[in-house]
Amino acid sequence: MPIPKPERFARIPASVYKDKSLTITDFRVYCQMATLCINTNIVSIGQRKLSEIAGFDRRNLRRSLESLGAKGHISRAINPISNRTVYQLNSTVFLATAQTPASYPKSTGLRLVEKRKSKL
């Protein structure tokens, strides 16, 4: 009999849970990202892998990430070491000390990404 994988859990802030403007897709993407946060507010995962985990195609995932970012639940940042995009969950639930989203890059060493213009 195979050994089952350990269950993972996520802390979901009330600000996300009670946000009626989020779609179920947005909420599921946030939950998957929160599951990947361990002792931090940073999720270092590519969109392809995140779309596989969440069970959505990449276009719907991108739409949800943009929606979550526009509503202030997440921020995109650049890891200066690998120069890859990472996501920050903007709730103080994920931090040991209460910080504002504006202070995250200073405390983590990440650069915030400016909103890119759509190529459509």
VEXRO-403443 format. One record per atom (N, C-alpha, C): residue number from 1; atom name; z, y, x. Coordinates in Angstrom, 1 decimal. Layout:
REM residues N
NUM|CA|Z|Y|X;
...
REM end
This chain:
REM residues 120
1|N|0.0|-1.2|0.9;
1|CA|0.0|0.0|0.0;
1|C|0.0|1.2|0.9;
2|N|-0.9|2.2|0.7;
2|CA|-1.0|3.4|1.5;
2|C|0.2|4.3|1.2;
3|N|0.6|5.0|2.3;
3|CA|1.7|6.0|2.2;
3|C|1.1|7.2|1.5;
4|N|1.7|7.7|0.4;
4|CA|1.2|8.9|-0.2;
4|C|1.5|10.1|0.7;
5|N|0.6|11.1|0.6;
5|CA|0.8|12.3|1.4;
5|C|1.9|13.1|0.8;
6|N|2.7|13.8|1.6;
6|CA|3.8|14.6|1.1;
6|C|3.3|15.7|0.2;
7|N|4.1|15.9|-0.9;
7|CA|3.8|17.0|-1.8;
7|C|4.0|18.4|-1.1;
8|N|3.2|19.3|-1.5;
8|CA|3.4|20.7|-1.0;
8|C|3.8|21.6|-2.2;
9|N|4.5|22.6|-1.9;
9|CA|4.9|23.5|-2.9;
9|C|4.6|24.9|-2.5;
10|N|4.6|25.8|-3.4;
10|CA|4.2|27.2|-3.1;
10|C|5.2|28.2|-3.9;
11|N|5.5|29.3|-3.3;
11|CA|6.2|30.3|-4.0;
11|C|5.2|31.3|-4.6;
12|N|5.3|31.4|-5.9;
12|CA|4.4|32.3|-6.6;
12|C|5.2|33.5|-7.1;
13|N|4.8|34.7|-6.6;
13|CA|5.6|35.9|-7.0;
13|C|5.4|36.2|-8.5;
14|N|6.4|36.8|-9.1;
14|CA|6.3|37.2|-10.5;
14|C|5.1|38.2|-10.7;
15|N|4.9|39.0|-9.7;
15|CA|3.8|40.0|-9.8;
15|C|2.4|39.3|-10.0;
16|N|2.3|38.2|-9.4;
16|CA|1.0|37.4|-9.6;
16|C|1.1|36.6|-10.9;
17|N|2.2|35.9|-11.1;
17|CA|2.3|35.1|-12.3;
17|C|2.2|35.9|-13.6;
18|N|2.7|37.1|-13.6;
18|CA|2.7|37.9|-14.8;
18|C|1.4|38.8|-15.0;
19|N|0.6|38.8|-14.0;
19|CA|-0.6|39.7|-14.0;
19|C|-1.7|39.1|-15.0;
20|N|-1.7|39.7|-16.1;
20|CA|-2.6|39.2|-17.2;
20|C|-4.1|39.4|-16.9;
21|N|-4.4|40.3|-15.9;
21|CA|-5.8|40.6|-15.6;
21|C|-6.4|39.6|-14.7;
22|N|-5.6|38.7|-14.1;
22|CA|-6.1|37.6|-13.3;
22|C|-6.7|36.5|-14.1;
23|N|-7.9|36.0|-13.7;
23|CA|-8.5|34.8|-14.3;
23|C|-7.7|33.6|-13.8;
24|N|-8.0|32.5|-14.5;
24|CA|-7.4|31.2|-14.1;
24|C|-7.9|30.8|-12.7;
25|N|-9.1|31.2|-12.4;
25|CA|-9.7|30.9|-11.1;
25|C|-9.0|31.7|-10.0;
26|N|-8.7|33.0|-10.3;
26|CA|-8.0|33.9|-9.3;
26|C|-6.6|33.3|-9.1;
27|N|-5.9|32.9|-10.2;
27|CA|-4.6|32.4|-10.0;
27|C|-4.6|31.1|-9.2;
28|N|-5.5|30.2|-9.5;
28|CA|-5.6|28.9|-8.7;
28|C|-5.9|29.2|-7.2;
29|N|-6.7|30.1|-6.9;
29|CA|-7.0|30.5|-5.5;
29|C|-5.8|31.0|-4.9;
30|N|-5.1|31.9|-5.5;
30|CA|-3.8|32.4|-5.0;
30|C|-2.8|31.3|-4.7;
31|N|-2.7|30.4|-5.7;
31|CA|-1.7|29.3|-5.5;
31|C|-2.1|28.4|-4.3;
32|N|-3.4|28.2|-4.1;
32|CA|-3.8|27.4|-3.0;
32|C|-3.5|28.1|-1.7;
33|N|-3.7|29.4|-1.7;
33|CA|-3.4|30.2|-0.5;
33|C|-1.9|30.2|-0.2;
34|N|-1.1|30.3|-1.3;
34|CA|0.4|30.3|-1.1;
34|C|0.9|29.0|-0.6;
35|N|0.2|27.9|-1.0;
35|CA|0.6|26.6|-0.5;
35|C|0.4|26.5|1.0;
36|N|-0.6|27.2|1.5;
36|CA|-0.9|27.1|2.9;
36|C|0.0|28.0|3.8;
37|N|0.8|28.9|3.1;
37|CA|1.7|29.8|3.9;
37|C|3.0|29.1|4.2;
38|N|3.3|28.9|5.4;
38|CA|4.5|28.3|5.8;
38|C|5.3|29.3|6.7;
39|N|6.3|29.8|6.2;
39|CA|7.2|30.8|6.9;
39|C|6.4|32.0|7.4;
40|N|5.4|32.4|6.6;
40|CA|4.6|33.6|6.9;
40|C|3.9|34.0|5.7;
41|N|3.2|35.2|5.7;
41|CA|2.4|35.6|4.6;
41|C|0.9|35.6|5.0;
42|N|0.6|34.9|6.1;
42|CA|-0.8|34.9|6.6;
42|C|-1.4|33.5|6.3;
43|N|-2.6|33.5|5.8;
43|CA|-3.4|32.3|5.6;
43|C|-4.6|32.4|6.5;
44|N|-4.7|31.4|7.4;
44|CA|-5.8|31.4|8.3;
44|C|-6.7|30.2|8.0;
45|N|-7.6|30.4|7.1;
45|CA|-8.5|29.4|6.6;
45|C|-9.8|30.0|6.2;
46|N|-10.9|29.3|6.5;
46|CA|-12.2|29.9|6.1;
46|C|-12.5|29.7|4.7;
47|N|-13.5|30.4|4.2;
47|CA|-13.8|30.4|2.8;
47|C|-14.4|29.0|2.4;
48|N|-15.1|28.4|3.3;
48|CA|-15.7|27.1|3.0;
48|C|-14.6|26.0|2.7;
49|N|-13.6|26.0|3.6;
49|CA|-12.5|25.0|3.5;
49|C|-11.7|25.4|2.2;
50|N|-11.4|26.7|2.0;
50|CA|-10.6|27.1|0.9;
50|C|-11.3|26.7|-0.4;
51|N|-12.6|26.9|-0.4;
51|CA|-13.4|26.5|-1.7;
51|C|-13.3|25.0|-1.9;
52|N|-13.3|24.2|-0.9;
52|CA|-13.2|22.8|-1.0;
52|C|-11.8|22.4|-1.6;
53|N|-10.8|23.0|-1.0;
53|CA|-9.4|22.7|-1.5;
53|C|-9.2|23.1|-2.9;
54|N|-9.6|24.4|-3.2;
54|CA|-9.4|24.9|-4.6;
54|C|-10.4|24.3|-5.6;
55|N|-11.5|23.7|-5.2;
55|CA|-12.4|23.0|-6.1;
55|C|-13.4|24.0|-6.8;
56|N|-13.7|25.1|-6.1;
56|CA|-14.7|26.0|-6.6;
56|C|-15.8|26.2|-5.6;
57|N|-17.0|26.6|-6.1;
57|CA|-18.0|26.9|-5.2;
57|C|-17.7|28.3|-4.4;
58|N|-18.4|28.5|-3.4;
58|CA|-18.0|29.7|-2.5;
58|C|-18.3|31.0|-3.2;
59|N|-19.2|31.1|-4.1;
59|CA|-19.5|32.3|-4.8;
59|C|-18.3|32.7|-5.7;
60|N|-17.8|31.7|-6.5;
60|CA|-16.7|32.0|-7.3;
60|C|-15.4|32.2|-6.5;
61|N|-15.3|31.6|-5.4;
61|CA|-14.1|31.8|-4.5;
61|C|-14.2|33.3|-4.0;
62|N|-15.4|33.7|-3.5;
62|CA|-15.5|35.1|-3.0;
62|C|-15.2|36.1|-4.1;
63|N|-15.6|35.8|-5.3;
63|CA|-15.3|36.7|-6.5;
63|C|-13.8|36.8|-6.7;
64|N|-13.2|35.6|-6.6;
64|CA|-11.7|35.6|-6.8;
64|C|-11.0|36.4|-5.7;
65|N|-11.4|36.2|-4.5;
65|CA|-10.8|36.9|-3.3;
65|C|-11.0|38.4|-3.5;
66|N|-12.1|38.8|-3.9;
66|CA|-12.4|40.2|-4.1;
66|C|-11.5|40.8|-5.2;
67|N|-11.3|40.0|-6.3;
67|CA|-10.5|40.4|-7.4;
67|C|-9.0|40.5|-7.0;
68|N|-8.6|39.5|-6.3;
68|CA|-7.2|39.5|-5.8;
68|C|-6.9|40.7|-4.8;
69|N|-7.9|41.0|-4.0;
69|CA|-7.8|42.1|-3.1;
69|C|-7.8|43.4|-3.8;
70|N|-8.7|43.6|-4.8;
70|CA|-8.7|44.8|-5.6;
70|C|-7.4|45.1|-6.3;
71|N|-6.8|44.0|-6.7;
71|CA|-5.5|44.2|-7.5;
71|C|-4.3|44.2|-6.6;
72|N|-4.5|44.2|-5.3;
72|CA|-3.4|44.4|-4.3;
72|C|-2.6|43.1|-4.0;
73|N|-3.0|42.0|-4.5;
73|CA|-2.3|40.7|-4.2;
73|C|-2.5|40.2|-2.8;
74|N|-3.7|40.4|-2.3;
74|CA|-4.0|39.9|-0.9;
74|C|-4.7|41.0|-0.1;
75|N|-4.7|40.9|1.2;
75|CA|-5.5|41.8|2.1;
75|C|-6.2|40.9|3.1;
76|N|-7.4|41.4|3.5;
76|CA|-8.1|40.7|4.6;
76|C|-7.8|41.4|5.9;
77|N|-7.7|40.6|6.9;
77|CA|-7.4|41.2|8.2;
77|C|-8.1|40.4|9.3;
78|N|-8.2|40.9|10.5;
78|CA|-8.9|40.2|11.6;
78|C|-7.8|39.8|12.6;
79|N|-7.8|38.6|13.0;
79|CA|-7.0|38.1|14.0;
79|C|-7.6|38.6|15.4;
80|N|-6.8|39.4|16.1;
80|CA|-7.4|40.0|17.4;
80|C|-7.7|38.9|18.4;
81|N|-7.1|37.8|18.4;
81|CA|-7.2|36.8|19.4;
81|C|-8.5|36.0|19.1;
82|N|-8.7|35.5|17.9;
82|CA|-9.9|34.7|17.6;
82|C|-11.0|35.5|16.9;
83|N|-10.7|36.7|16.5;
83|CA|-11.7|37.6|15.9;
83|C|-12.2|37.0|14.6;
84|N|-11.3|36.2|13.9;
84|CA|-11.7|35.6|12.6;
84|C|-10.9|36.2|11.5;
85|N|-11.5|36.2|10.3;
85|CA|-10.8|36.8|9.1;
85|C|-9.7|35.9|8.7;
86|N|-8.5|36.5|8.4;
86|CA|-7.4|35.8|7.8;
86|C|-7.0|36.6|6.6;
87|N|-6.2|36.0|5.8;
87|CA|-5.8|36.7|4.5;
87|C|-4.3|36.8|4.6;
88|N|-3.8|38.0|4.1;
88|CA|-2.4|38.2|4.0;
88|C|-2.0|38.3|2.5;
89|N|-0.9|37.6|2.1;
89|CA|-0.4|37.7|0.8;
89|C|0.6|38.8|0.8;
90|N|0.3|39.8|-0.1;
90|CA|1.0|41.1|-0.1;
90|C|2.3|41.1|-0.8;
91|N|2.9|40.0|-1.0;
91|CA|4.2|40.0|-1.7;
91|C|5.3|39.8|-0.7;
92|N|6.4|40.5|-0.9;
92|CA|7.6|40.4|0.0;
92|C|8.3|39.0|-0.1;
93|N|7.9|38.2|-1.1;
93|CA|8.4|36.9|-1.3;
93|C|8.1|36.1|0.0;
94|N|7.0|36.4|0.7;
94|CA|6.7|35.6|1.9;
94|C|7.2|36.1|3.2;
95|N|8.0|37.2|3.1;
95|CA|8.5|37.7|4.4;
95|C|10.0|37.7|4.4;
96|N|10.6|37.5|5.6;
96|CA|12.0|37.4|5.7;
96|C|12.6|38.8|5.5;
97|N|11.9|39.9|5.9;
97|CA|12.4|41.2|5.7;
97|C|11.4|41.9|4.8;
98|N|11.9|42.7|3.9;
98|CA|11.0|43.4|3.0;
98|C|10.2|44.5|3.7;
99|N|8.9|44.3|3.6;
99|CA|8.0|45.3|4.3;
99|C|6.9|45.7|3.2;
100|N|6.4|46.9|3.5;
100|CA|5.3|47.3|2.6;
100|C|4.0|46.8|3.1;
101|N|3.0|46.6|2.3;
101|CA|1.7|46.1|2.8;
101|C|1.1|46.9|3.9;
102|N|1.4|48.2|3.9;
102|CA|0.8|49.1|5.0;
102|C|1.4|48.7|6.4;
103|N|2.6|48.1|6.4;
103|CA|3.2|47.8|7.7;
103|C|2.9|46.4|8.2;
104|N|2.2|45.6|7.4;
104|CA|1.9|44.2|7.8;
104|C|1.1|44.2|9.1;
105|N|0.0|45.0|9.3;
105|CA|-0.7|44.9|10.5;
105|C|0.1|45.2|11.7;
106|N|1.0|46.1|11.6;
106|CA|1.9|46.5|12.8;
106|C|2.8|45.3|13.1;
107|N|3.3|44.6|12.1;
107|CA|4.2|43.6|12.4;
107|C|3.6|42.3|12.8;
108|N|2.3|42.1|12.4;
108|CA|1.6|40.8|12.7;
108|C|0.6|41.0|13.8;
109|N|0.2|42.2|14.2;
109|CA|-0.8|42.4|15.2;
109|C|-2.2|42.2|14.7;
110|N|-2.4|42.2|13.3;
110|CA|-3.7|42.1|12.7;
110|C|-4.3|43.4|12.4;
111|N|-5.6|43.5|12.4;
111|CA|-6.3|44.7|11.9;
111|C|-6.8|44.5|10.5;
112|N|-6.5|45.4|9.7;
112|CA|-7.0|45.4|8.3;
112|C|-8.5|45.5|8.3;
113|N|-9.2|44.8|7.4;
113|CA|-10.7|44.9|7.2;
113|C|-11.0|45.9|6.1;
114|N|-11.9|46.8|6.5;
114|CA|-12.3|47.8|5.5;
114|C|-13.2|47.1|4.5;
115|N|-13.2|47.5|3.2;
115|CA|-14.0|46.9|2.2;
115|C|-15.5|47.0|2.6;
116|N|-16.2|45.9|2.6;
116|CA|-17.6|45.9|3.0;
116|C|-18.4|46.2|1.8;
117|N|-19.6|46.9|2.0;
117|CA|-20.5|47.2|0.9;
117|C|-21.2|45.9|0.6;
118|N|-21.4|45.7|-0.7;
118|CA|-22.2|44.6|-1.1;
118|C|-23.6|44.6|-0.7;
119|N|-24.2|43.5|-0.3;
119|CA|-25.6|43.5|0.1;
119|C|-26.5|43.1|-1.1;
120|N|-26.0|43.1|-2.3;
120|CA|-26.8|42.8|-3.5;
120|C|-27.6|44.0|-3.9;
REM end
